[in-house]
């Protein structure tokens, strides 16, 4: 019962995408903020905003699927 809250290992494509998102989220966020603050084309800003939105949704779904809650004591 002690290990119910630990990360569940998956083997599918979604698990690998989720791990990649967890590792690169802050780097992507920094690039996104730089693009927002510099004069760049509007379509580039929209693409990065869409990717960021999708990234947050996938990260939330992965957290719900692969991280279990700590048991109540």
mmCIF file of the N, C-alpha and C atoms, coordinates in Angstrom:
data_MODEL
# 
_entry.id   MODEL 
# 
loop_
_atom_site.group_PDB 
_atom_site.id 
_atom_site.type_symbol 
_atom_site.label_atom_id 
_atom_site.label_alt_id 
_atom_site.label_comp_id 
_atom_site.label_asym_id 
_atom_site.label_entity_id 
_atom_site.label_seq_id 
_atom_site.pdbx_PDB_ins_code 
_atom_site.Cartn_x 
_atom_site.Cartn_y 
_atom_site.Cartn_z 
_atom_site.occupancy 
_atom_site.B_iso_or_equiv 
_atom_site.pdbx_formal_charge 
_atom_site.auth_seq_id 
_atom_site.auth_comp_id 
_atom_site.auth_asym_id 
_atom_site.auth_atom_id 
_atom_site.pdbx_PDB_model_num 
ATOM 1   N N  . UNK A 1 1  ? 0.810  -1.201 0.000   1.00 0.00 ? 1  UNK A N  1 
ATOM 2   C CA . UNK A 1 1  ? 0.000  0.000  0.000   1.00 0.00 ? 1  UNK A CA 1 
ATOM 3   C C  . UNK A 1 1  ? 0.852  1.262  0.000   1.00 0.00 ? 1  UNK A C  1 
ATOM 4   N N  . UNK A 1 2  ? 2.118  1.169  0.294   1.00 0.00 ? 2  UNK A N  1 
ATOM 5   C CA . UNK A 1 2  ? 2.947  2.360  0.365   1.00 0.00 ? 2  UNK A CA 1 
ATOM 6   C C  . UNK A 1 2  ? 3.223  2.956  -1.005  1.00 0.00 ? 2  UNK A C  1 
ATOM 7   N N  . UNK A 1 3  ? 3.191  2.151  -2.054  1.00 0.00 ? 3  UNK A N  1 
ATOM 8   C CA . UNK A 1 3  ? 3.607  2.620  -3.367  1.00 0.00 ? 3  UNK A CA 1 
ATOM 9   C C  . UNK A 1 3  ? 2.444  2.953  -4.292  1.00 0.00 ? 3  UNK A C  1 
ATOM 10  N N  . UNK A 1 4  ? 1.246  3.056  -3.797  1.00 0.00 ? 4  UNK A N  1 
ATOM 11  C CA . UNK A 1 4  ? 0.100  3.352  -4.647  1.00 0.00 ? 4  UNK A CA 1 
ATOM 12  C C  . UNK A 1 4  ? 0.158  4.743  -5.258  1.00 0.00 ? 4  UNK A C  1 
ATOM 13  N N  . UNK A 1 5  ? 0.898  5.664  -4.662  1.00 0.00 ? 5  UNK A N  1 
ATOM 14  C CA . UNK A 1 5  ? 0.924  7.033  -5.137  1.00 0.00 ? 5  UNK A CA 1 
ATOM 15  C C  . UNK A 1 5  ? 2.090  7.301  -6.080  1.00 0.00 ? 5  UNK A C  1 
ATOM 16  N N  . UNK A 1 6  ? 2.940  6.317  -6.322  1.00 0.00 ? 6  UNK A N  1 
ATOM 17  C CA . UNK A 1 6  ? 4.094  6.523  -7.192  1.00 0.00 ? 6  UNK A CA 1 
ATOM 18  C C  . UNK A 1 6  ? 3.677  6.516  -8.656  1.00 0.00 ? 6  UNK A C  1 
ATOM 19  N N  . UNK A 1 7  ? 4.570  6.998  -9.504  1.00 0.00 ? 7  UNK A N  1 
ATOM 20  C CA . UNK A 1 7  ? 4.324  7.083  -10.939 1.00 0.00 ? 7  UNK A CA 1 
ATOM 21  C C  . UNK A 1 7  ? 4.089  5.701  -11.529 1.00 0.00 ? 7  UNK A C  1 
ATOM 22  N N  . UNK A 1 8  ? 3.032  5.575  -12.301 1.00 0.00 ? 8  UNK A N  1 
ATOM 23  C CA . UNK A 1 8  ? 2.715  4.326  -12.982 1.00 0.00 ? 8  UNK A CA 1 
ATOM 24  C C  . UNK A 1 8  ? 3.469  4.326  -14.304 1.00 0.00 ? 8  UNK A C  1 
ATOM 25  N N  . UNK A 1 9  ? 4.190  3.249  -14.600 1.00 0.00 ? 9  UNK A N  1 
ATOM 26  C CA . UNK A 1 9  ? 4.952  3.169  -15.842 1.00 0.00 ? 9  UNK A CA 1 
ATOM 27  C C  . UNK A 1 9  ? 4.048  2.706  -16.968 1.00 0.00 ? 9  UNK A C  1 
ATOM 28  N N  . UNK A 1 10 ? 4.022  3.458  -18.026 1.00 0.00 ? 10 UNK A N  1 
ATOM 29  C CA . UNK A 1 10 ? 3.255  3.088  -19.204 1.00 0.00 ? 10 UNK A CA 1 
ATOM 30  C C  . UNK A 1 10 ? 4.199  2.711  -20.325 1.00 0.00 ? 10 UNK A C  1 
ATOM 31  N N  . UNK A 1 11 ? 3.672  2.128  -21.376 1.00 0.00 ? 11 UNK A N  1 
ATOM 32  C CA . UNK A 1 11 ? 4.533  1.727  -22.464 1.00 0.00 ? 11 UNK A CA 1 
ATOM 33  C C  . UNK A 1 11 ? 4.072  2.222  -23.812 1.00 0.00 ? 11 UNK A C  1 
ATOM 34  N N  . UNK A 1 12 ? 2.973  2.966  -23.849 1.00 0.00 ? 12 UNK A N  1 
ATOM 35  C CA . UNK A 1 12 ? 2.419  3.388  -25.128 1.00 0.00 ? 12 UNK A CA 1 
ATOM 36  C C  . UNK A 1 12 ? 2.992  4.713  -25.605 1.00 0.00 ? 12 UNK A C  1 
ATOM 37  N N  . UNK A 1 13 ? 2.467  5.146  -26.746 1.00 0.00 ? 13 UNK A N  1 
ATOM 38  C CA . UNK A 1 13 ? 2.917  6.409  -27.321 1.00 0.00 ? 13 UNK A CA 1 
ATOM 39  C C  . UNK A 1 13 ? 2.559  7.586  -26.431 1.00 0.00 ? 13 UNK A C  1 
ATOM 40  N N  . UNK A 1 14 ? 1.387  7.554  -25.823 1.00 0.00 ? 14 UNK A N  1 
ATOM 41  C CA . UNK A 1 14 ? 0.964  8.668  -24.979 1.00 0.00 ? 14 UNK A CA 1 
ATOM 42  C C  . UNK A 1 14 ? 1.900  8.844  -23.787 1.00 0.00 ? 14 UNK A C  1 
ATOM 43  N N  . UNK A 1 15 ? 2.377  7.755  -23.215 1.00 0.00 ? 15 UNK A N  1 
ATOM 44  C CA . UNK A 1 15 ? 3.289  7.852  -22.077 1.00 0.00 ? 15 UNK A CA 1 
ATOM 45  C C  . UNK A 1 15 ? 4.594  8.527  -22.490 1.00 0.00 ? 15 UNK A C  1 
ATOM 46  N N  . UNK A 1 16 ? 5.104  8.188  -23.661 1.00 0.00 ? 16 UNK A N  1 
ATOM 47  C CA . UNK A 1 16 ? 6.358  8.789  -24.122 1.00 0.00 ? 16 UNK A CA 1 
ATOM 48  C C  . UNK A 1 16 ? 6.163  10.270 -24.461 1.00 0.00 ? 16 UNK A C  1 
ATOM 49  N N  . UNK A 1 17 ? 5.020  10.617 -25.031 1.00 0.00 ? 17 UNK A N  1 
ATOM 50  C CA . UNK A 1 17 ? 4.721  12.023 -25.300 1.00 0.00 ? 17 UNK A CA 1 
ATOM 51  C C  . UNK A 1 17 ? 4.594  12.786 -23.986 1.00 0.00 ? 17 UNK A C  1 
ATOM 52  N N  . UNK A 1 18 ? 3.942  12.179 -23.005 1.00 0.00 ? 18 UNK A N  1 
ATOM 53  C CA . UNK A 1 18 ? 3.772  12.804 -21.692 1.00 0.00 ? 18 UNK A CA 1 
ATOM 54  C C  . UNK A 1 18 ? 5.127  13.046 -21.021 1.00 0.00 ? 18 UNK A C  1 
ATOM 55  N N  . UNK A 1 19 ? 6.026  12.079 -21.077 1.00 0.00 ? 19 UNK A N  1 
ATOM 56  C CA . UNK A 1 19 ? 7.357  12.254 -20.483 1.00 0.00 ? 19 UNK A CA 1 
ATOM 57  C C  . UNK A 1 19 ? 8.136  13.357 -21.196 1.00 0.00 ? 19 UNK A C  1 
ATOM 58  N N  . UNK A 1 20 ? 8.030  13.410 -22.518 1.00 0.00 ? 20 UNK A N  1 
ATOM 59  C CA . UNK A 1 20 ? 8.708  14.456 -23.283 1.00 0.00 ? 20 UNK A CA 1 
ATOM 60  C C  . UNK A 1 20 ? 8.161  15.833 -22.914 1.00 0.00 ? 20 UNK A C  1 
ATOM 61  N N  . UNK A 1 21 ? 6.855  15.939 -22.759 1.00 0.00 ? 21 UNK A N  1 
ATOM 62  C CA . UNK A 1 21 ? 6.246  17.216 -22.376 1.00 0.00 ? 21 UNK A CA 1 
ATOM 63  C C  . UNK A 1 21 ? 6.713  17.631 -20.987 1.00 0.00 ? 21 UNK A C  1 
ATOM 64  N N  . UNK A 1 22 ? 6.786  16.693 -20.058 1.00 0.00 ? 22 UNK A N  1 
ATOM 65  C CA . UNK A 1 22 ? 7.247  17.016 -18.705 1.00 0.00 ? 22 UNK A CA 1 
ATOM 66  C C  . UNK A 1 22 ? 8.683  17.514 -18.699 1.00 0.00 ? 22 UNK A C  1 
ATOM 67  N N  . UNK A 1 23 ? 9.520  16.961 -19.552 1.00 0.00 ? 23 UNK A N  1 
ATOM 68  C CA . UNK A 1 23 ? 10.930 17.346 -19.571 1.00 0.00 ? 23 UNK A CA 1 
ATOM 69  C C  . UNK A 1 23 ? 11.164 18.676 -20.277 1.00 0.00 ? 23 UNK A C  1 
ATOM 70  N N  . UNK A 1 24 ? 10.343 19.026 -21.243 1.00 0.00 ? 24 UNK A N  1 
ATOM 71  C CA . UNK A 1 24 ? 10.618 20.209 -22.062 1.00 0.00 ? 24 UNK A CA 1 
ATOM 72  C C  . UNK A 1 24 ? 9.617  21.336 -21.868 1.00 0.00 ? 24 UNK A C  1 
ATOM 73  N N  . UNK A 1 25 ? 8.752  21.253 -20.884 1.00 0.00 ? 25 UNK A N  1 
ATOM 74  C CA . UNK A 1 25 ? 7.691  22.252 -20.744 1.00 0.00 ? 25 UNK A CA 1 
ATOM 75  C C  . UNK A 1 25 ? 8.249  23.648 -20.487 1.00 0.00 ? 25 UNK A C  1 
ATOM 76  N N  . UNK A 1 26 ? 9.186  23.792 -19.565 1.00 0.00 ? 26 UNK A N  1 
ATOM 77  C CA . UNK A 1 26 ? 9.685  25.125 -19.224 1.00 0.00 ? 26 UNK A CA 1 
ATOM 78  C C  . UNK A 1 26 ? 10.551 25.709 -20.334 1.00 0.00 ? 26 UNK A C  1 
ATOM 79  N N  . UNK A 1 27 ? 11.266 24.872 -21.061 1.00 0.00 ? 27 UNK A N  1 
ATOM 80  C CA . UNK A 1 27 ? 12.017 25.349 -22.218 1.00 0.00 ? 27 UNK A CA 1 
ATOM 81  C C  . UNK A 1 27 ? 11.061 25.883 -23.282 1.00 0.00 ? 27 UNK A C  1 
ATOM 82  N N  . UNK A 1 28 ? 10.002 25.134 -23.562 1.00 0.00 ? 28 UNK A N  1 
ATOM 83  C CA . UNK A 1 28 ? 9.007  25.578 -24.533 1.00 0.00 ? 28 UNK A CA 1 
ATOM 84  C C  . UNK A 1 28 ? 8.320  26.860 -24.068 1.00 0.00 ? 28 UNK A C  1 
ATOM 85  N N  . UNK A 1 29 ? 8.035  26.954 -22.785 1.00 0.00 ? 29 UNK A N  1 
ATOM 86  C CA . UNK A 1 29 ? 7.396  28.151 -22.250 1.00 0.00 ? 29 UNK A CA 1 
ATOM 87  C C  . UNK A 1 29 ? 8.306  29.367 -22.399 1.00 0.00 ? 29 UNK A C  1 
ATOM 88  N N  . UNK A 1 30 ? 9.603  29.199 -22.175 1.00 0.00 ? 30 UNK A N  1 
ATOM 89  C CA . UNK A 1 30 ? 10.553 30.303 -22.340 1.00 0.00 ? 30 UNK A CA 1 
ATOM 90  C C  . UNK A 1 30 ? 10.612 30.756 -23.800 1.00 0.00 ? 30 UNK A C  1 
ATOM 91  N N  . UNK A 1 31 ? 10.646 29.805 -24.728 1.00 0.00 ? 31 UNK A N  1 
ATOM 92  C CA . UNK A 1 31 ? 10.653 30.152 -26.155 1.00 0.00 ? 31 UNK A CA 1 
ATOM 93  C C  . UNK A 1 31 ? 9.360  30.871 -26.524 1.00 0.00 ? 31 UNK A C  1 
ATOM 94  N N  . UNK A 1 32 ? 8.252  30.406 -26.000 1.00 0.00 ? 32 UNK A N  1 
ATOM 95  C CA . UNK A 1 32 ? 6.960  31.036 -26.278 1.00 0.00 ? 32 UNK A CA 1 
ATOM 96  C C  . UNK A 1 32 ? 6.935  32.481 -25.780 1.00 0.00 ? 32 UNK A C  1 
ATOM 97  N N  . UNK A 1 33 ? 7.449  32.730 -24.585 1.00 0.00 ? 33 UNK A N  1 
ATOM 98  C CA . UNK A 1 33 ? 7.465  34.091 -24.052 1.00 0.00 ? 33 UNK A CA 1 
ATOM 99  C C  . UNK A 1 33 ? 8.384  34.999 -24.858 1.00 0.00 ? 33 UNK A C  1 
ATOM 100 N N  . UNK A 1 34 ? 9.511  34.470 -25.322 1.00 0.00 ? 34 UNK A N  1 
ATOM 101 C CA . UNK A 1 34 ? 10.413 35.257 -26.167 1.00 0.00 ? 34 UNK A CA 1 
ATOM 102 C C  . UNK A 1 34 ? 9.727  35.629 -27.473 1.00 0.00 ? 34 UNK A C  1 
ATOM 103 N N  . UNK A 1 35 ? 9.010  34.681 -28.065 1.00 0.00 ? 35 UNK A N  1 
ATOM 104 C CA . UNK A 1 35 ? 8.299  34.959 -29.317 1.00 0.00 ? 35 UNK A CA 1 
ATOM 105 C C  . UNK A 1 35 ? 7.195  35.987 -29.090 1.00 0.00 ? 35 UNK A C  1 
ATOM 106 N N  . UNK A 1 36 ? 6.533  35.927 -27.946 1.00 0.00 ? 36 UNK A N  1 
ATOM 107 C CA . UNK A 1 36 ? 5.487  36.912 -27.662 1.00 0.00 ? 36 UNK A CA 1 
ATOM 108 C C  . UNK A 1 36 ? 6.051  38.317 -27.485 1.00 0.00 ? 36 UNK A C  1 
ATOM 109 N N  . UNK A 1 37 ? 7.237  38.422 -26.891 1.00 0.00 ? 37 UNK A N  1 
ATOM 110 C CA . UNK A 1 37 ? 7.797  39.734 -26.585 1.00 0.00 ? 37 UNK A CA 1 
ATOM 111 C C  . UNK A 1 37 ? 8.554  40.362 -27.746 1.00 0.00 ? 37 UNK A C  1 
ATOM 112 N N  . UNK A 1 38 ? 8.921  39.591 -28.745 1.00 0.00 ? 38 UNK A N  1 
ATOM 113 C CA . UNK A 1 38 ? 9.635  40.132 -29.896 1.00 0.00 ? 38 UNK A CA 1 
ATOM 114 C C  . UNK A 1 38 ? 8.657  40.357 -31.044 1.00 0.00 ? 38 UNK A C  1 
ATOM 115 N N  . UNK A 1 39 ? 9.001  41.272 -31.934 1.00 0.00 ? 39 UNK A N  1 
ATOM 116 C CA . UNK A 1 39 ? 8.129  41.463 -33.096 1.00 0.00 ? 39 UNK A CA 1 
ATOM 117 C C  . UNK A 1 39 ? 8.276  40.294 -34.066 1.00 0.00 ? 39 UNK A C  1 
ATOM 118 N N  . UNK A 1 40 ? 7.310  39.441 -34.081 1.00 0.00 ? 40 UNK A N  1 
ATOM 119 C CA . UNK A 1 40 ? 7.326  38.274 -34.963 1.00 0.00 ? 40 UNK A CA 1 
ATOM 120 C C  . UNK A 1 40 ? 5.951  38.156 -35.613 1.00 0.00 ? 40 UNK A C  1 
ATOM 121 N N  . UNK A 1 41 ? 5.841  37.350 -36.660 1.00 0.00 ? 41 UNK A N  1 
ATOM 122 C CA . UNK A 1 41 ? 4.551  37.231 -37.351 1.00 0.00 ? 41 UNK A CA 1 
ATOM 123 C C  . UNK A 1 41 ? 3.446  36.707 -36.430 1.00 0.00 ? 41 UNK A C  1 
ATOM 124 N N  . UNK A 1 42 ? 2.247  37.175 -36.676 1.00 0.00 ? 42 UNK A N  1 
ATOM 125 C CA . UNK A 1 42 ? 1.103  36.780 -35.848 1.00 0.00 ? 42 UNK A CA 1 
ATOM 126 C C  . UNK A 1 42 ? 0.811  35.288 -35.967 1.00 0.00 ? 42 UNK A C  1 
ATOM 127 N N  . UNK A 1 43 ? 1.016  34.708 -37.144 1.00 0.00 ? 43 UNK A N  1 
ATOM 128 C CA . UNK A 1 43 ? 0.729  33.286 -37.311 1.00 0.00 ? 43 UNK A CA 1 
ATOM 129 C C  . UNK A 1 43 ? 1.656  32.440 -36.440 1.00 0.00 ? 43 UNK A C  1 
ATOM 130 N N  . UNK A 1 44 ? 2.909  32.905 -36.249 1.00 0.00 ? 44 UNK A N  1 
ATOM 131 C CA . UNK A 1 44 ? 3.845  32.165 -35.402 1.00 0.00 ? 44 UNK A CA 1 
ATOM 132 C C  . UNK A 1 44 ? 3.391  32.200 -33.943 1.00 0.00 ? 44 UNK A C  1 
ATOM 133 N N  . UNK A 1 45 ? 2.913  33.344 -33.508 1.00 0.00 ? 45 UNK A N  1 
ATOM 134 C CA . UNK A 1 45 ? 2.398  33.455 -32.141 1.00 0.00 ? 45 UNK A CA 1 
ATOM 135 C C  . UNK A 1 45 ? 1.175  32.563 -31.946 1.00 0.00 ? 45 UNK A C  1 
ATOM 136 N N  . UNK A 1 46 ? 0.303  32.523 -32.948 1.00 0.00 ? 46 UNK A N  1 
ATOM 137 C CA . UNK A 1 46 ? -0.894 31.682 -32.848 1.00 0.00 ? 46 UNK A CA 1 
ATOM 138 C C  . UNK A 1 46 ? -0.544 30.201 -32.819 1.00 0.00 ? 46 UNK A C  1 
ATOM 139 N N  . UNK A 1 47 ? 0.448  29.804 -33.610 1.00 0.00 ? 47 UNK A N  1 
ATOM 140 C CA . UNK A 1 47 ? 0.871  28.399 -33.616 1.00 0.00 ? 47 UNK A CA 1 
ATOM 141 C C  . UNK A 1 47 ? 1.432  28.009 -32.257 1.00 0.00 ? 47 UNK A C  1 
ATOM 142 N N  . UNK A 1 48 ? 2.296  28.848 -31.690 1.00 0.00 ? 48 UNK A N  1 
ATOM 143 C CA . UNK A 1 48 ? 2.868  28.531 -30.385 1.00 0.00 ? 48 UNK A CA 1 
ATOM 144 C C  . UNK A 1 48 ? 1.807  28.555 -29.288 1.00 0.00 ? 48 UNK A C  1 
ATOM 145 N N  . UNK A 1 49 ? 0.824  29.427 -29.393 1.00 0.00 ? 49 UNK A N  1 
ATOM 146 C CA . UNK A 1 49 ? -0.254 29.450 -28.408 1.00 0.00 ? 49 UNK A CA 1 
ATOM 147 C C  . UNK A 1 49 ? -1.087 28.176 -28.486 1.00 0.00 ? 49 UNK A C  1 
ATOM 148 N N  . UNK A 1 50 ? -1.363 27.705 -29.694 1.00 0.00 ? 50 UNK A N  1 
ATOM 149 C CA . UNK A 1 50 ? -2.098 26.451 -29.861 1.00 0.00 ? 50 UNK A CA 1 
ATOM 150 C C  . UNK A 1 50 ? -1.327 25.263 -29.329 1.00 0.00 ? 50 UNK A C  1 
ATOM 151 N N  . UNK A 1 51 ? -0.019 25.237 -29.588 1.00 0.00 ? 51 UNK A N  1 
ATOM 152 C CA . UNK A 1 51 ? 0.816  24.144 -29.080 1.00 0.00 ? 51 UNK A CA 1 
ATOM 153 C C  . UNK A 1 51 ? 0.870  24.186 -27.558 1.00 0.00 ? 51 UNK A C  1 
ATOM 154 N N  . UNK A 1 52 ? 0.979  25.380 -26.984 1.00 0.00 ? 52 UNK A N  1 
ATOM 155 C CA . UNK A 1 52 ? 1.000  25.505 -25.525 1.00 0.00 ? 52 UNK A CA 1 
ATOM 156 C C  . UNK A 1 52 ? -0.317 25.027 -24.917 1.00 0.00 ? 52 UNK A C  1 
ATOM 157 N N  . UNK A 1 53 ? -1.431 25.381 -25.536 1.00 0.00 ? 53 UNK A N  1 
ATOM 158 C CA . UNK A 1 53 ? -2.747 24.950 -25.064 1.00 0.00 ? 53 UNK A CA 1 
ATOM 159 C C  . UNK A 1 53 ? -2.863 23.428 -25.104 1.00 0.00 ? 53 UNK A C  1 
ATOM 160 N N  . UNK A 1 54 ? -2.456 22.820 -26.208 1.00 0.00 ? 54 UNK A N  1 
ATOM 161 C CA . UNK A 1 54 ? -2.477 21.363 -26.342 1.00 0.00 ? 54 UNK A CA 1 
ATOM 162 C C  . UNK A 1 54 ? -1.527 20.712 -25.341 1.00 0.00 ? 54 UNK A C  1 
ATOM 163 N N  . UNK A 1 55 ? -0.384 21.347 -25.119 1.00 0.00 ? 55 UNK A N  1 
ATOM 164 C CA . UNK A 1 55 ? 0.612  20.843 -24.181 1.00 0.00 ? 55 UNK A CA 1 
ATOM 165 C C  . UNK A 1 55 ? 0.054  20.788 -22.758 1.00 0.00 ? 55 UNK A C  1 
ATOM 166 N N  . UNK A 1 56 ? -0.633 21.825 -22.346 1.00 0.00 ? 56 UNK A N  1 
ATOM 167 C CA . UNK A 1 56 ? -1.206 21.868 -20.992 1.00 0.00 ? 56 UNK A CA 1 
ATOM 168 C C  . UNK A 1 56 ? -2.292 20.806 -20.833 1.00 0.00 ? 56 UNK A C  1 
ATOM 169 N N  . UNK A 1 57 ? -3.112 20.617 -21.862 1.00 0.00 ? 57 UNK A N  1 
ATOM 170 C CA . UNK A 1 57 ? -4.161 19.599 -21.797 1.00 0.00 ? 57 UNK A CA 1 
ATOM 171 C C  . UNK A 1 57 ? -3.558 18.200 -21.711 1.00 0.00 ? 57 UNK A C  1 
ATOM 172 N N  . UNK A 1 58 ? -2.548 17.912 -22.538 1.00 0.00 ? 58 UNK A N  1 
ATOM 173 C CA . UNK A 1 58 ? -1.915 16.590 -22.503 1.00 0.00 ? 58 UNK A CA 1 
ATOM 174 C C  . UNK A 1 58 ? -1.193 16.348 -21.183 1.00 0.00 ? 58 UNK A C  1 
ATOM 175 N N  . UNK A 1 59 ? -0.578 17.389 -20.635 1.00 0.00 ? 59 UNK A N  1 
ATOM 176 C CA . UNK A 1 59 ? 0.108  17.230 -19.357 1.00 0.00 ? 59 UNK A CA 1 
ATOM 177 C C  . UNK A 1 59 ? -0.894 16.952 -18.234 1.00 0.00 ? 59 UNK A C  1 
ATOM 178 N N  . UNK A 1 60 ? -2.028 17.618 -18.240 1.00 0.00 ? 60 UNK A N  1 
ATOM 179 C CA . UNK A 1 60 ? -3.053 17.368 -17.223 1.00 0.00 ? 60 UNK A CA 1 
ATOM 180 C C  . UNK A 1 60 ? -3.622 15.961 -17.359 1.00 0.00 ? 60 UNK A C  1 
ATOM 181 N N  . UNK A 1 61 ? -3.853 15.519 -18.589 1.00 0.00 ? 61 UNK A N  1 
ATOM 182 C CA . UNK A 1 61 ? -4.364 14.161 -18.796 1.00 0.00 ? 61 UNK A CA 1 
ATOM 183 C C  . UNK A 1 61 ? -3.341 13.123 -18.358 1.00 0.00 ? 61 UNK A C  1 
ATOM 184 N N  . UNK A 1 62 ? -2.077 13.361 -18.632 1.00 0.00 ? 62 UNK A N  1 
ATOM 185 C CA . UNK A 1 62 ? -1.030 12.431 -18.214 1.00 0.00 ? 62 UNK A CA 1 
ATOM 186 C C  . UNK A 1 62 ? -0.869 12.388 -16.706 1.00 0.00 ? 62 UNK A C  1 
ATOM 187 N N  . UNK A 1 63 ? -0.965 13.548 -16.061 1.00 0.00 ? 63 UNK A N  1 
ATOM 188 C CA . UNK A 1 63 ? -0.895 13.569 -14.598 1.00 0.00 ? 63 UNK A CA 1 
ATOM 189 C C  . UNK A 1 63 ? -2.043 12.776 -13.992 1.00 0.00 ? 63 UNK A C  1 
ATOM 190 N N  . UNK A 1 64 ? -3.228 12.927 -14.558 1.00 0.00 ? 64 UNK A N  1 
ATOM 191 C CA . UNK A 1 64 ? -4.389 12.196 -14.049 1.00 0.00 ? 64 UNK A CA 1 
ATOM 192 C C  . UNK A 1 64 ? -4.231 10.695 -14.277 1.00 0.00 ? 64 UNK A C  1 
ATOM 193 N N  . UNK A 1 65 ? -3.639 10.309 -15.402 1.00 0.00 ? 65 UNK A N  1 
ATOM 194 C CA . UNK A 1 65 ? -3.542 8.894  -15.739 1.00 0.00 ? 65 UNK A CA 1 
ATOM 195 C C  . UNK A 1 65 ? -2.367 8.198  -15.058 1.00 0.00 ? 65 UNK A C  1 
ATOM 196 N N  . UNK A 1 66 ? -1.223 8.845  -14.973 1.00 0.00 ? 66 UNK A N  1 
ATOM 197 C CA . UNK A 1 66 ? -0.010 8.171  -14.517 1.00 0.00 ? 66 UNK A CA 1 
ATOM 198 C C  . UNK A 1 66 ? 0.410  8.496  -13.095 1.00 0.00 ? 66 UNK A C  1 
ATOM 199 N N  . UNK A 1 67 ? -0.154 9.507  -12.464 1.00 0.00 ? 67 UNK A N  1 
ATOM 200 C CA . UNK A 1 67 ? 0.182  9.818  -11.071 1.00 0.00 ? 67 UNK A CA 1 
ATOM 201 C C  . UNK A 1 67 ? -1.027 9.521  -10.204 1.00 0.00 ? 67 UNK A C  1 
ATOM 202 N N  . UNK A 1 68 ? -0.867 8.591  -9.325  1.00 0.00 ? 68 UNK A N  1 
ATOM 203 C CA . UNK A 1 68 ? -1.970 8.267  -8.418  1.00 0.00 ? 68 UNK A CA 1 
ATOM 204 C C  . UNK A 1 68 ? -1.881 9.135  -7.177  1.00 0.00 ? 68 UNK A C  1 
ATOM 205 N N  . UNK A 1 69 ? -3.026 9.347  -6.575  1.00 0.00 ? 69 UNK A N  1 
ATOM 206 C CA . UNK A 1 69 ? -3.059 10.159 -5.366  1.00 0.00 ? 69 UNK A CA 1 
ATOM 207 C C  . UNK A 1 69 ? -2.515 9.360  -4.190  1.00 0.00 ? 69 UNK A C  1 
ATOM 208 N N  . UNK A 1 70 ? -1.931 10.076 -3.271  1.00 0.00 ? 70 UNK A N  1 
ATOM 209 C CA . UNK A 1 70 ? -1.434 9.464  -2.047  1.00 0.00 ? 70 UNK A CA 1 
ATOM 210 C C  . UNK A 1 70 ? -2.628 8.984  -1.230  1.00 0.00 ? 70 UNK A C  1 
ATOM 211 N N  . UNK A 1 71 ? -2.576 7.784  -0.698  1.00 0.00 ? 71 UNK A N  1 
ATOM 212 C CA . UNK A 1 71 ? -3.720 7.278  0.072   1.00 0.00 ? 71 UNK A CA 1 
ATOM 213 C C  . UNK A 1 71 ? -3.951 8.097  1.340   1.00 0.00 ? 71 UNK A C  1 
ATOM 214 N N  . UNK A 1 72 ? -5.201 8.258  1.679   1.00 0.00 ? 72 UNK A N  1 
ATOM 215 C CA . UNK A 1 72 ? -5.559 8.986  2.899   1.00 0.00 ? 72 UNK A CA 1 
ATOM 216 C C  . UNK A 1 72 ? -5.130 8.174  4.109   1.00 0.00 ? 72 UNK A C  1 
ATOM 217 N N  . UNK A 1 73 ? -4.624 8.861  5.108   1.00 0.00 ? 73 UNK A N  1 
ATOM 218 C CA . UNK A 1 73 ? -4.157 8.143  6.299   1.00 0.00 ? 73 UNK A CA 1 
ATOM 219 C C  . UNK A 1 73 ? -5.026 8.433  7.486   1.00 0.00 ? 73 UNK A C  1 
# 
